[in-house]
C-alpha cells in the first residue's frame, strides 16, 4: 500500500520499504545522513530550494528512484549519496557543488546522462563506478584530480576528454571501460595511476603528453586493441604497465629521450609483433649484470627463444647500479 511522509530534517526513514512519496517541511536545509537509505519503493523526489546539503548515504539503495530534482541551492552532495540508485536515468548536479563525493553515484547502472557544473574541482573515489549505461561525460575545466576508480566499469563510455587542469589520474580510474576507443590526456598530467586504463579493450591509440613523468603498475594492461603508443621524453614506466597488450606494434618517442622501466620486466614477450622502438636504440642501461651483452628474443617479442646479440641492434649495454627495486631501462633514441 502506498505510503507518504513529511520530512522535517530530523527523522530518518532508513529501510522503509513501503515509502513511496516524500514532502518536505518548510525551512529544511539539510537531508541527513542515510535519511532515505533503502527506501525501495520511492520512485521520485523533489528537493526544495531551502536545502543546501545532501548527507552521506541519503538515498543509498533507492533502487526504484527514476527521477530527482536537485535545486541550485545545494552546495554539498555527500559520500554514497545516490549509491545503488539503479533506476536513476539522468541527473543534473547544481552549479554550487564543488566536490562529487566518494561513491556518490556508484552502481547507478541506468544513468545515461549527467551534467557536472564548471565549479566542480574534484571527482571522488568510485564516484561513477559501475555506471554501465553512461555513454559520455564532460568533465569541467576546473577539475584538477580524477580520483581512484572514478569511472571504473563504465562499460558504455566511448570517449572522454580530460581537462587541462588535471594533474593526476587515479588508480583504476577508467579500469574496465571496455567501449572506450579514444582518450585525450592533456599537458599538465604528471601521473597515471595503477591500473588506470586496465582492460580498456577497445582503446586503440593514446598519446602521452610531455608533462607526464610516471606511468604506474598495470596502467594499460589488458588493452588488447592498443596498436600505437606515443611516449613522451623521460617517462618513468613501472612494472607490467603494458602487459597483455597483444596488439601493440609501435612505441615511438616524441623527442630524444624516454625512460622505460619495464621493457625487460613486464612480459613484453606477450606482444605479438616486434616493437619498432628497438631499432632506434643507441644506448641501453640495465640492471641485468649477466645479460649486459645479450638480450633474449623471447623477452623482446621477436617470436624465437634464441638469443640476439645487443650489437646486432646497434646498441651498447652497460651496467648501472640503481636504487633497490626501482630498476630501470633507459632508452636513448637516435
Secondary structure as UniProt FT lines:
FT   STRAND          3..7
FT   TURN            14..15
FT   TURN            17..18
FT   STRAND          19..24
FT   TURN            26..27
FT   STRAND          30..31
FT   TURN            33..38
FT   TURN            40..41
FT   STRAND          44..46
FT   TURN            49..50
FT   STRAND          53..54
FT   TURN            56..61
FT   TURN            63..64
FT   STRAND          67..69
FT   TURN            72..73
FT   STRAND          76..77
FT   TURN            79..84
FT   TURN            86..87
FT   STRAND          90..92
FT   TURN            95..96
FT   STRAND          99..100
FT   TURN            102..107
FT   TURN            109..110
FT   STRAND          113..115
FT   TURN            118..119
FT   STRAND          122..123
FT   TURN            125..130
FT   TURN            132..133
FT   TURN            141..142
FT   STRAND          145..146
FT   TURN            148..153
FT   TURN            155..156
FT   STRAND          159..161
FT   TURN            164..165
FT   STRAND          168..169
FT   TURN            171..176
FT   TURN            178..179
FT   STRAND          182..184
FT   TURN            187..188
FT   STRAND          191..192
FT   TURN            194..199
FT   TURN            201..202
FT   STRAND          205..207
FT   TURN            210..211
FT   STRAND          214..215
FT   TURN            217..222
FT   TURN            224..225
FT   STRAND          228..231
FT   TURN            233..234
FT   STRAND          236..237
FT   TURN            239..244
FT   TURN            246..247
FT   STRAND          250..253
FT   STRAND          257..259
FT   TURN            261..265
FT   HELIX           268..270
FT   HELIX           276..280
FT   STRAND          281..286
FT   HELIX           289..291
FT   STRAND          294..296
FT   HELIX           297..300
FT   STRAND          307..309
FT   HELIX           310..313
FT   STRAND          316..319
FT   STRAND          330..333
//
